[in-house]
Amino acid sequence: MDEHRITVMTDSTCDIPPELARELGIRVVPLYVLFGDEHLRDGIDVDSDGFYARLSADPEHPKSSQPTPADFQSVIEASGSSEVVCIHISNRLSGTIASATAAQELVSASTRVHVVDSMSVSMGLGLQVLAAARARNAGGSVEEIIAAAERARNTLQVVFTVDTLEYLHRGGRIGAAAKLLGTALQLKPVLAIPTASGQIEAVERVRSRRRSLARLVEYSLEQIDTSRPIRAAVMQGVCPDDAHWVLGELTARADVAEAIYTNVTPVVGTHGGPGVLGIALCHA
């Protein structure tokens, strides 16, 4: 049971470091990674290291699946709260929001569930959840908690790159033509998830991995007012050296009030593949 009268809940695609989620009292509902008929709870039955080890050895490409309404019901009821604020992955990227909404009909009428679409994923979602949890921990009302998440979303920038477009294509996140073009030209994509659309959009393609990392830093900082302090998160899938370099560049070029380094969860890794690296920024 939560010590707070209002529960802040999210899903495992938020990529918030587990110790930070525990510290702030954030409840996390796992999505599923599917290897054939095997359903693994994201971050519980399989962690990032185990996932990438299996990804390199297993010929079957994994898939992902949203939590069921019953999964949400279980976590909501375990919280013991009368008010629950659920902030989740963009509805354009997953059906998780639909499951959370359906769970509203399963829980007791005395429990009010407020479902918020982050229009983002990974730490783009995570930064909104952190803002909400901190507002809750400061004694905020449901309205103030949701407003805190919305303020983070209003200045949010999420950009990322991948080593190969193969995983995004297999997961249905990009079309065959885009995948073929990038592969044929050996280009590294710079991609974004604008909150206006809540889906992956191409920014540009560059000729090398190093250039893609540099462009991530440049582009993300071009999109936000750096005269104000920012919160910065760098998310990586088995490319820690690249991630530390990117985080160092961000902290050197901007007034970073909070810097977060984190691993992408297996579900995010299913679509990004090895070498996925992203940046999420918002105003502090």
C-alpha positions in Angstrom: 0.0 0.0 0.0 1.3 3.5 -0.9 2.1 5.9 1.9 0.6 8.7 -0.3 -3.1 9.3 -0.7 -2.5 9.7 -4.5 -0.7 7.1 -6.5 1.5 8.1 -9.5 1.7 5.2 -11.9 3.5 4.6 -15.2 4.6 1.8 -17.4 8.0 0.1 -17.9 8.7 2.0 -21.1 9.4 5.1 -19.0 13.1 4.0 -18.5 13.3 5.7 -15.1 16.1 4.1 -13.2 14.5 1.6 -10.8 16.2 3.1 -7.7 14.8 6.6 -8.6 11.3 5.2 -9.1 11.5 3.5 -5.7 12.8 6.7 -4.0 10.0 8.8 -5.4 7.3 6.2 -4.8 6.4 5.6 -8.5 4.4 2.4 -9.4 5.4 0.8 -12.6 3.2 -1.6 -14.7 5.4 -3.8 -17.0 4.7 -4.3 -20.6 5.7 -7.7 -22.1 8.5 -9.0 -24.3 7.5 -12.0 -26.4 10.1 -14.5 -27.6 7.8 -16.9 -29.5 5.2 -18.1 -27.0 7.2 -17.0 -24.0 5.8 -13.8 -22.3 8.3 -12.0 -20.2 7.5 -9.0 -18.0 9.6 -6.1 -18.9 12.2 -5.3 -16.3 11.0 -8.2 -14.0 11.4 -11.5 -15.8 14.1 -10.0 -18.1 16.4 -7.0 -17.6 18.4 -5.1 -20.2 21.5 -7.2 -19.9 19.6 -10.5 -20.2 17.5 -9.2 -23.0 20.4 -8.0 -25.2 22.3 -11.3 -24.5 19.3 -13.2 -25.7 18.7 -10.9 -28.6 22.2 -11.6 -30.0 21.8 -15.4 -29.6 18.1 -16.1 -30.4 17.2 -16.3 -34.1 13.6 -15.3 -33.4 13.0 -11.6 -33.3 11.1 -10.6 -30.1 7.9 -8.6 -30.1 6.3 -6.5 -27.4 2.8 -6.4 -26.0 0.9 -4.0 -23.8 -0.2 -4.8 -20.2 -3.7 -6.2 -19.9 -6.5 -4.2 -18.1 -6.3 -6.9 -15.3 -2.6 -6.0 -14.9 -3.5 -2.4 -14.3 -6.3 -3.4 -12.0 -3.9 -5.5 -9.8 -1.4 -2.6 -9.4 -4.1 0.0 -8.8 -5.8 -2.1 -6.1 -2.4 -2.9 -4.5 -1.7 0.8 -4.1 -4.7 1.2 -1.8 -5.2 4.8 -3.0 -8.5 6.4 -3.8 -6.9 8.6 -6.5 -4.5 7.2 -9.1 -2.7 9.3 -11.8 -1.6 7.0 -14.7 0.9 8.5 -17.2 1.8 6.3 -20.1 3.5 5.7 -23.4 2.0 7.6 -26.4 -1.1 6.0 -27.8 0.5 6.2 -31.3 3.3 3.8 -30.2 1.4 1.3 -28.0 -2.1 0.2 -26.8 -1.1 0.7 -23.2 -3.3 3.7 -22.8 -6.3 1.7 -24.0 -5.6 -1.0 -21.3 -5.2 1.6 -18.6 -8.5 3.2 -19.6 -10.3 -0.2 -19.7 -9.0 -0.8 -16.1 -11.1 2.1 -14.9 -14.1 -0.1 -15.3 -12.6 -2.9 -13.3 -11.6 -1.2 -10.1 -13.8 -0.1 -7.2 -16.1 2.9 -7.8 -14.4 4.5 -4.9 -11.1 4.6 -6.8 -10.7 7.4 -9.3 -8.2 6.7 -12.1 -6.9 9.6 -14.2 -5.2 8.4 -17.4 -2.7 10.8 -19.1 -1.2 10.2 -22.5 2.5 11.4 -22.4 2.6 11.5 -26.2 6.2 10.2 -25.7 8.2 7.2 -24.6 11.3 6.3 -22.7 12.6 9.2 -20.6 10.3 11.5 -22.6 7.6 9.8 -20.6 9.9 9.4 -17.6 10.6 13.2 -17.2 6.8 13.8 -17.1 6.3 11.0 -14.5 9.2 12.4 -12.4 7.6 15.9 -12.4 4.3 14.4 -11.4 5.8 12.3 -8.6 7.6 15.3 -7.2 4.5 17.4 -7.3 2.6 14.6 -5.4 5.4 14.2 -2.9 5.2 18.0 -2.2 1.5 17.6 -1.3 0.0 18.5 -4.7 -3.6 17.7 -5.6 -4.5 15.5 -8.6 -4.9 18.6 -10.7 -1.5 19.9 -9.6 0.1 16.6 -10.3 -1.3 16.4 -13.8 -0.3 20.0 -14.4 3.3 19.3 -13.4 3.5 16.5 -16.0 2.0 18.8 -18.6 4.5 21.5 -17.9 7.3 19.0 -18.5 5.6 17.9 -21.7 5.3 21.5 -23.0 9.1 21.9 -23.3 9.9 18.2 -23.9 12.4 17.2 -26.6 13.1 13.6 -27.4 15.7 12.6 -30.1 17.4 9.3 -30.7 19.5 7.3 -33.1 19.9 3.6 -33.8 22.7 1.5 -35.2 20.4 -0.2 -37.7 16.8 0.5 -38.8 16.1 -3.2 -38.9 14.5 -3.4 -35.5 12.2 -0.3 -36.0 11.1 -1.9 -39.3 10.4 -5.3 -37.8 8.4 -3.7 -35.1 6.3 -1.7 -37.6 7.6 1.7 -36.5 9.0 2.6 -39.9 8.2 1.5 -43.5 10.1 -0.8 -45.7 11.2 2.1 -48.0 12.8 4.1 -45.2 14.5 1.0 -43.9 15.9 0.1 -47.3 17.2 3.6 -48.0 19.0 3.9 -44.7 20.5 0.4 -45.0 21.6 0.8 -48.7 23.4 4.1 -48.0 24.9 3.0 -44.7 23.3 6.1 -43.1 22.7 6.7 -39.4 19.3 8.2 -38.7 18.5 11.1 -36.3 14.9 10.6 -35.2 12.6 12.5 -33.0 9.3 12.0 -31.1 7.5 15.4 -31.1 4.8 15.6 -28.5 2.5 17.1 -31.1 2.3 13.8 -32.9 3.4 11.3 -30.3 5.2 9.2 -33.0 8.6 8.7 -34.5 9.6 11.2 -37.2 12.8 11.4 -39.2 15.0 14.5 -38.6 17.9 13.7 -40.9 20.4 11.0 -41.8 24.2 11.3 -41.3 27.2 9.4 -42.5 28.6 7.9 -39.3 27.8 6.9 -35.8 30.0 9.6 -34.3 28.3 12.2 -36.4 24.8 10.9 -35.4 25.7 11.3 -31.7 27.0 14.8 -32.2 23.9 15.7 -34.1 21.7 14.4 -31.4 23.3 16.8 -28.9 23.2 19.7 -31.4 19.6 19.2 -32.5 18.2 18.6 -29.0 19.7 21.8 -27.7 18.6 23.7 -30.7 15.0 22.8 -29.9 14.9 24.1 -26.3 15.6 27.4 -24.6 19.0 26.8 -23.0 19.0 30.1 -21.2 16.9 28.3 -18.6 18.0 25.2 -16.5 17.1 21.9 -18.0 16.6 18.3 -17.0 18.5 15.9 -19.2 18.3 12.2 -19.6 20.4 9.9 -21.8 19.0 6.4 -22.5 21.2 3.7 -24.0 21.1 0.1 -25.2 24.5 -1.6 -24.8 26.5 1.5 -25.8 27.5 3.0 -22.4 30.6 4.8 -23.7 28.6 6.7 -26.3 25.9 7.5 -23.7 28.5 8.9 -21.3 30.0 11.0 -24.1 26.6 12.5 -25.0 25.7 13.2 -21.4 29.1 15.0 -20.9 28.4 17.1 -24.0 25.0 18.1 -22.8 26.2 19.1 -19.3 29.1 21.1 -20.9 26.8 23.1 -23.2 23.8 23.7 -21.1 22.7 24.5 -17.5 21.7 21.0 -16.6 19.8 21.0 -13.2 19.4 17.2 -13.3 21.3 14.6 -15.4 20.0 11.1 -15.7 21.8 8.1 -17.3 19.7 5.1 -17.8 19.4 1.8 -19.7 16.5 1.3 -22.1 14.2 -1.5 -21.0 13.8 -4.6 -23.0 10.5 -3.5 -24.6 12.2 -0.3 -25.9 15.2 -2.3 -26.9 12.9 -4.6 -29.0 12.3 -1.7 -31.3 15.6 0.1 -31.0 18.0 -2.8 -31.1 21.6 -2.8 -29.8 23.1 0.7 -30.1 19.9 2.6 -29.6 20.7 5.9 -27.8 18.4 8.8 -27.0 18.2 12.2 -25.3 15.2 13.6 -23.5 15.2 17.2 -22.3 12.7 19.5 -20.6 12.9 22.7 -18.6 13.6 22.2 -14.9 
